[in-house]
Amino acid sequence: MAGKISLSLCVITKDDEMSLVHFLENMNTFVDEIIVVDIGSRDRTVEIAQQAGAKVFTMNGSNNYSEAKNLCLEHANGRWVLLLDANEFISPEQLPKLHSLLVNPNVEGYLLYIDQRSTSYRISSPVQSLRLFRNRKDYRFQYRGFERIREERLINLQDAGIRIVQRVDQTKVKERLFLLQKDLLDYPDDRYLQYMYGIEKLNERRYEESTLYFQKALKNVNDSCLYTPHLYKCYSWSLISQNRDFEALEVLEEGTKFFPFYTDLLVLRAELRKKNQQYQAAIEDLKKGIKIMEQPSSIVPKPEIQVSVMFETLAQTHEEIFNEQQAVNCYLKAYQINRSKHSLLYKIGELTKKQGSTKKLEQLMKEAVEQKKLEQLMIVMDLFFQQREYHVVLENMEQLEELIGKNEQTESITCICYLMLGKVKEAEQILSFIKKDSPFYQEILLKRLELYWSNNFWQEAKCLLVEVKENKWIEPATKALYYALHSLLSGEEVSYLQLNDEQFEVVTALFETFIWLGQKDKANLLLPLVLQQQKKDEQLMKLAEMNAQYIDFNTLKLIFNFISNEQKQLEFKQRIIVQLLRYDRIEAAQNLKRLGKEQSLGVIEYVLWSKSYLKGLVECIEKNKNRDTKILYSYQLSPKPDKTLLALYQRLDLVQNIGNENSLNNSNSELTTAQIHVEIGQDFERRQKKQESLYAYLRALQWDSLNEFAQAKITDLYRENSSQIFEFLEEKDSILEGCLFTNKEVFRRYLEGEIHFNQQQFEKALTSFSQIEEESENPVIFAYIFSCLWIRGQKEEAEKYYDKLGEETFEPSLVLRICKGYVIAKLREGQQEYLFSKMIKAEIEKIRIN
């Protein structure tokens, strides 16, 4: 090569003969020269390096890594230097990237992050990732064990986008720690050494010691140091590990202020906030972190927590607060980024099972089939199998067989699906092709036995047990379990069974099968066997949660009594009540809430109240469902506008001009008189003519006295200026429109009642409406009186009032509309209290639709 060479590889070795040959072969074609400095090898390390053509220098008796690296740099001829150890390697896919990095004239060095292959995770500093930099005389290392180049000398660093895979050598780790301790004795106030020693104590889980060293380092640190954001992260981590959450939060607040783009700090703060139930703040931190990570950035050090982990953490947060659809979406995004993490698919499957929807799984199945993703296809088919969607599994067997061929595994899956669907003949045809000594035959054998039990074929089951006993693939413990289960289900005496984890899964799966088949008696026989085991609360919660649609309340109560403590009992209530409400089991949900200690259910409290309230109201109305409940009122309050009003509307050209998201923007043929007045009011409001807008909204109510938008605007204006509302009615030239109100005084009292109602002052509202009851034939007033009584808990009086009015006067649909408005208002209060919750929003949407 003419002129100065491009890239020199510098390697410090000590007893590395086992890894050096492969290391040098891997790197030889991607660098222009290799320089090895050996610091006292007792094996063939030096000989191997020389045979590979490396320039070898020795420093026998020296354990100073900075001196060794500086010697390397003195002998390096390349414009750039790459520093690696013999127990490290860069993947063949990433090695070609090295030379493309060397042409950037604005960069002085690159960080290559370290991926440690170790039985226990070890934290490493980004300083240790500075491995590729320009070969300048000013760039020299200091310190014996954890060597570094000072930041004031080496600036303009970037991330290389390359990872170094490192096999951790515990001997060298201990040696470096010993050297670090010696450096710290020589320089006790050095912030970098304090920081590095804190990391080593953190790796040893000696959190109190690590905290002290991080604290010292942070007092003296310069914000421009490469390791400073990582110091904030490690310091907070150390505090969190001691449950010193408040102090950790203070550190993270300071860290995010100085380093807003170092997203690891946001993730840790989100975890802390989630732990303290500050869910909205946690969600905002994670969303902010994801947004930063998804944008191109040249910041260093680069955050270590990947965006897929952020999505997973966000999913877990949403799942914890019952935002299940958002959780599914986030798990799906995490999986799309990191498809090697199959547990994400199983989380999606678990949540879709709770929701009773397979839409996301169907999309994943379609993707797997079209793109021939075998692992994804098999997992999604397994998820459908677990959700007992056997017909879906059968529909996709052909695609699976195209990828892996038709074999005993695919035949066994098909056979079990046919068995579970009750297609015995089809199952037997396939079974004849599976050899009895096949490991797949055992699954079919056990499934047949379970189906015999479900069909009360006790003699056939007893014969099949003999075959189970002789099968070499079935574990002895499993055989013993199935014999015991047969005795239990057939009414024979059975001794106490202590289940291992695998047996517990078998029994709970069989419990779910019986529940699915509607055989609750058999399921209840298994329940004591499940409950008597020393199992964790989570397993019992999941059992109840996944089967809440079918399990009766007494069974839920029995499981609840086996939950270990009050906090877990609260979690049990929350999780199971969410499922019960999903299937409209409102009474069971109410009863479950009453179990144990009285505890607030948080956001679920609002949804349970909403459903219970409306259920009670509907039940009251349905007592009189033989009445004629046709809505005459809707015809009276929504006439089409006359030509004069329509001409005004068209002249104002409100459809194009308002541009407000609340604007009705209906075509002229669909508009009612009340809707036109609302849009005129919006137009006046846009032009800041409050008085004119008020008058327009008042006219809207004269045509449609339940117009929600007009009601809300008038209530807001009343809060600003209560007297102005009624000045309009006192004007001599003001006239009432429509036929809902007989005179101005009736309309005035109606407005008072409606405003009081919207402000949840129900006693005052009842007084106002009652004063005009005799003078008005407007059924809305009667509906309001009933609603006020009902909301105030005067249910007997409300029902008597219902009976008193008679079928021509009382319209239940109006009561439902008014009371739904009240419920929505209460739910909105819940939204303000629980800003993070999507559950309340979904409940409001359901009420509006229904």
FENWO-V571255 format. One line per field, one symbol per residue. phi: phi as a letter, one per 30 degrees, with the letter a starting at -180 (. if undefined). psi: psi as a letter, one per 20 degrees, with the letter a starting at -180 (. if undefined). A space follows every 50 residues. Layout:
phi = ???
psi = ???
//
This chain:
phi = .didddbcccbcbahcddcdedddddcedcbcabcccccjdccceddddd ddjddcbcbdicccdddddddeddcdcddbbccbcdcbacdedceddedd ddcddcccabccdccdcbdbdbdbddddcdcbaddbddcbdbidccdacd ddccbhcbddibccdbddcdddddddddddddddddbdcddddddddddd ddddicdddddddddddddcdcdddecedddeddddeddddcicdddddd ddddddddbdcddeddddddddddecicddddddddddddddddcebcdb ddedddddddddddddddddcidddddedddddddddbddcddddddddd dddddibcedddddddddddchcddddddddddddddicddddddcdddd dddcidbddddddddddddddicdddddddedccddcdddddddeddddd deddcicddddddddddddddddddedddddddddddddcjddbddccdd edddddddddeddddddicdddddddeeddddddcdeeddddedddbddc dddddddddedcddbddddddeeddddeddddchddddddddeddiddbd ciddeddddedddddddddddddcddddcdcddddddbdddddddddded ddhdedddidddddhddedcdcedddddddedddddcicddddeddddde ddcbdcddddedddddddddadddecdeddddddbdcibdbdaddddddd deddddddcicddddddddddceddbcddddddddeddddddicdddddd dedddiddcccedddedddddddddddddddddbdddcddeddddddddd
psi = pqaprgppppppqolkhhihghghhhigiirhqpppopllqjbjgggggg hijqopqqmpipkohggghhgghhipiqhqpppqrhjqqpqhhhgihghh hiioiiphrqpoqpopnqhppppqqhhiiniorqnqhinqqrqggmqqpq hihoalqrpikpqpppopohghghghgghghghhhhmhjphghgghhhgh hghikmhgghgghhgghhhiqphiqhighhggghghggghijkmgghghg ghggghghmiinihhggghggghghjkmgghggggggggggghiqpqjqq qpqhoqhhhghghhghghhhjkmhghgghhhghghhhniinihhhhgggg hhggikpjghhhghggggghjlngggghghhhghghjkmhhgghhjhghg hhhirpahghhhggghggghjjmgghghghhiipqhjqhhhhggghhggh hgghjkmhghhhhhhghghipiipqhhgghghgghggghjjrpprppopr gghghgghhhghggghijmhghghhhghhghiqmrqhhhgghghgijhhh prhhggggggiiphrhghhgggggghhggghhkkmgghgghhhiqbqpqp jchhgggggghgghgggghghihkiiqokqnhhhhhilrqqrhgghgggh hhlhghhgjphiphlqqhhiqrgghghghgghghhhjkngghhghghhhg hhhnijohggggghgghhhgnhhhhihghiphipqprakhphrhhghghg ggghggghjkmhgggggghhhjghiqjoihghhggggggghjjmhghghh gghhhrhhhpohhhgggghhggghghhhghhhhmhipiggghgghgggg.
//
